Amino acid sequence: MNRVDRFLRDAALTLARFMTVTARLVGRLLALAWTWLLRAVASLARIVAAALEPLLGPLRRLLAPIFGPIFRWFGRHQLALLVLAFVAPMLIAVALGALGWLPGTRSYGRPVDPQLTLTVAYAPVTLTNGTTYAWKASTPLWTLVALPGPGCVDRCVGQLDLLHRAQIGLNDKQSKLRLLYLGAPPAAADAAPVIRAWQIGRDDRDALARFRPGAPDSLAVLLVQPGGVVLTWYPAGFDPLGLNKDLQKAFR
């Protein structure tokens, strides 16, 4: 992996982080501006109402026989209407979720269907130190599983480095994500500093063989939840920046 590739990779990650921080800042500024706008509108409404009171008084008395019963009905059912205002959005969200429409939950990977839960019995992994990998740790920890194709060289090592940087991008939550590499160690000359961030092991029963790519110097990734459930599969050729966005959402 030459210097140009590293520079482009670092620039892309820096741009992604800058865009994330900028989006959060803009969101906060818009929320603050909206609050100020509502206060200004409320103040203006009170001023206008006070100015128009001489005209609105007779009009109110004229319309009272028509709208009076409506206002009294709303007054008697204030509590029910208040509860409905809080419950209705949740009911709508549940209905939309049942129909498969979940706004803001787009994933850059593929769902694993049927659901797959990794356990020591189903998918035993032996690490290089001879211990067995615990899919379900004593403390809740996610796992990013790297599955290389035949021969992990330049492109594969570059993606491993990007995934490690995505872990670092989680900041104070990076310790909650483990990096697990299943396969022969990379053969690239500059792979040593990259692979140092990963636990290396072997898939003893080839339980994950269907997710492993067949092309040379390629890489597929699985995102595994703390309970061992495979949340997402990123086949060879996945978008590292998209995977980074998925991690940001998962650890939000």
C-alpha positions in Angstrom: 0.0 0.0 0.0 1.8 3.1 -1.2 1.7 6.7 0.2 -0.9 7.9 -2.3 -3.3 5.2 -1.3 -2.7 6.0 2.4 -3.2 9.7 1.8 -6.5 9.2 -0.1 -7.7 6.8 2.6 -6.9 9.2 5.4 -8.5 12.1 3.5 -11.7 10.2 2.9 -11.9 9.2 6.6 -11.2 12.8 7.7 -13.9 14.1 5.4 -16.4 11.6 6.7 -15.7 12.6 10.3 -15.8 16.3 9.4 -19.2 15.8 7.7 -20.5 13.9 10.8 -19.4 16.7 13.2 -20.8 19.4 10.9 -24.1 17.7 10.6 -24.4 17.5 14.4 -23.5 21.1 14.8 -25.9 22.2 12.1 -28.7 20.2 13.7 -28.1 21.9 17.1 -28.0 25.3 15.5 -31.3 24.7 13.7 -32.9 23.4 16.9 -31.8 26.6 18.7 -33.0 28.8 15.9 -36.4 27.0 15.9 -36.7 27.6 19.6 -36.0 31.3 19.3 -38.4 31.6 16.3 -41.2 30.0 18.3 -40.6 32.4 21.2 -40.6 35.4 18.9 -43.9 34.2 17.2 -45.5 33.7 20.6 -44.5 37.2 21.7 -45.7 38.7 18.5 -49.0 36.9 18.8 -49.5 38.3 22.3 -48.8 41.8 21.1 -51.2 41.5 18.2 -53.9 40.0 20.4 -53.6 42.9 22.8 -53.8 45.4 20.0 -56.8 43.8 18.4 -58.7 43.2 21.7 -61.1 46.1 21.1 -62.1 44.5 17.7 -62.0 40.9 18.8 -64.2 41.3 21.8 -67.5 41.9 19.9 -66.4 39.2 17.4 -65.9 36.7 20.2 -69.3 37.4 21.6 -70.8 36.9 18.1 -69.1 33.6 17.5 -69.5 32.2 21.1 -72.9 30.5 20.4 -71.3 28.7 17.4 -67.8 27.7 18.7 -68.7 27.6 22.5 -69.8 24.0 22.5 -66.7 22.9 20.6 -64.4 24.7 23.0 -66.2 23.1 26.0 -65.9 19.7 24.4 -62.1 20.2 24.1 -62.0 21.4 27.7 -63.7 18.3 29.0 -61.4 15.9 27.0 -58.1 17.7 27.5 -56.5 14.7 29.3 -57.6 12.2 26.6 -56.3 14.5 23.8 -53.0 15.0 25.6 -52.5 11.2 26.0 -53.5 10.7 22.3 -50.9 13.3 21.3 -48.1 11.3 22.9 -49.4 7.8 21.9 -50.3 8.5 18.3 -46.7 9.0 17.0 -45.7 5.7 18.7 -48.6 3.8 17.1 -47.8 5.3 13.7 -44.1 4.3 14.1 -45.1 0.7 15.1 -47.4 0.5 12.1 -44.8 1.8 9.7 -42.3 -0.7 11.2 -44.7 -3.5 10.6 -44.9 -2.5 7.0 -41.1 -2.5 6.7 -40.7 1.3 6.4 -38.1 2.4 9.0 -36.8 5.9 8.3 -33.2 6.6 9.1 -32.2 2.9 9.4 -30.6 2.3 6.0 -27.7 -0.1 6.3 -24.8 -0.2 3.8 -24.5 -4.0 4.4 -26.8 -6.9 3.8 -29.1 -8.5 6.4 -28.5 -12.1 7.3 -31.7 -14.0 6.8 -32.5 -16.3 8.5 -31.0 -14.9 11.7 -27.7 -16.4 12.6 -26.4 -16.6 16.2 -22.7 -17.4 16.7 -21.9 -19.6 19.6 -18.8 -21.5 20.7 -20.6 -24.7 19.9 -21.8 -23.6 16.4 -18.8 -21.5 15.3 -15.8 -22.3 17.4 -12.8 -20.0 16.8 -9.3 -20.8 18.1 -7.0 -17.7 18.5 -3.3 -17.8 17.8 -2.7 -18.0 21.6 -4.6 -21.2 21.8 -7.7 -19.9 23.5 -11.3 -20.1 22.2 -12.9 -16.9 21.2 -16.0 -16.0 23.3 -18.7 -14.6 21.0 -20.7 -13.7 24.1 -18.3 -12.0 26.5 -18.8 -11.3 30.1 -19.4 -7.6 29.3 -21.4 -6.6 26.2 -19.0 -6.4 23.3 -19.6 -6.2 19.6 -17.3 -8.0 17.1 -16.2 -7.0 13.6 -15.2 -10.2 11.9 -12.9 -9.9 8.9 -13.0 -12.8 6.4 -10.3 -12.6 3.8 -10.3 -14.4 0.5 -7.3 -16.3 -0.9 -4.3 -14.2 0.0 -4.7 -11.0 1.9 -2.2 -8.5 0.3 -2.5 -4.8 -0.6 -6.2 -4.2 -1.1 -7.2 -6.5 1.8 -4.7 -4.9 4.2 -5.9 -1.5 3.2 -9.4 -2.4 4.1 -8.3 -3.9 7.4 -6.6 -0.6 8.2 -9.8 1.4 7.4 -11.8 -0.9 9.7 -9.3 -0.3 12.5 -9.6 3.5 11.9 -13.4 3.2 12.0 -13.1 1.5 15.4 -10.9 4.4 16.6 -13.5 6.8 15.2 -15.9 5.5 17.9 -13.9 7.5 20.4 -14.8 6.5 24.0 -16.9 3.6 22.7 -14.1 2.0 20.7 -13.4 -0.5 23.5 -16.8 -2.0 23.0 -15.9 -3.2 19.5 -13.5 -6.1 19.0 -11.7 -6.8 15.8 -11.4 -10.5 14.8 -9.5 -11.7 11.7 -10.3 -15.3 10.6 -7.7 -16.6 8.1 -4.1 -16.8 7.2 -2.2 -13.7 8.3 -1.7 -11.1 5.6 1.4 -11.6 3.5 2.0 -7.9 2.6 5.3 -6.4 3.7 3.6 -3.5 5.5 0.8 -5.6 7.1 2.4 -6.0 10.5 1.4 -2.6 12.0 -2.1 -3.0 10.6 -2.8 -6.6 11.7 -1.5 -5.8 15.2 -4.9 -4.2 16.1 -6.7 -7.5 15.3 -7.1 -10.8 17.1 -6.2 -13.5 14.7 -7.9 -16.9 14.7 -9.3 -19.7 12.6 -12.8 -20.8 11.9 -12.5 -24.4 13.2 -15.6 -25.7 11.6 -15.9 -23.3 8.6 -19.2 -22.1 10.0 -18.7 -18.8 8.3 -17.5 -20.2 4.9 -20.6 -19.0 3.0 -19.7 -15.4 3.9 -16.0 -15.7 2.9 -15.1 -14.2 -0.6 -13.5 -16.3 -3.3 -11.6 -13.6 -5.1 -7.9 -13.1 -4.3 -6.9 -10.2 -2.1 -10.5 -9.5 -1.1 -12.3 -9.1 2.2 -15.8 -9.6 3.6 -16.9 -8.4 7.0 -19.6 -9.5 9.6 -20.9 -7.2 12.3 -21.8 -9.3 15.3 -23.9 -8.0 18.2 -22.9 -8.7 21.8 -25.2 -11.7 22.1 -23.6 -13.4 19.1 -26.3 -12.4 16.5 -24.9 -11.5 13.1 -26.4 -8.1 12.4 -25.0 -7.3 9.0 -22.9 -8.9 6.3 -20.6 -6.7 4.1 -19.5 -8.8 1.0 -16.3 -8.2 -0.8 -16.2 -4.8 -2.5 -18.1 -3.2 0.4 -17.9 0.6 1.0 -15.7 1.2 4.1 -17.2 4.7 4.6 -20.7 3.2 4.6 -19.6 0.6 7.1 -18.2 3.4 9.3 -21.6 5.1 9.2 -23.3 1.9 10.2 -20.9 1.6 13.2 -21.6 5.2 14.2 -25.4 4.5 14.2 -25.0 1.2 16.1 -22.9 2.9 18.8 -24.9 6.1 19.0 
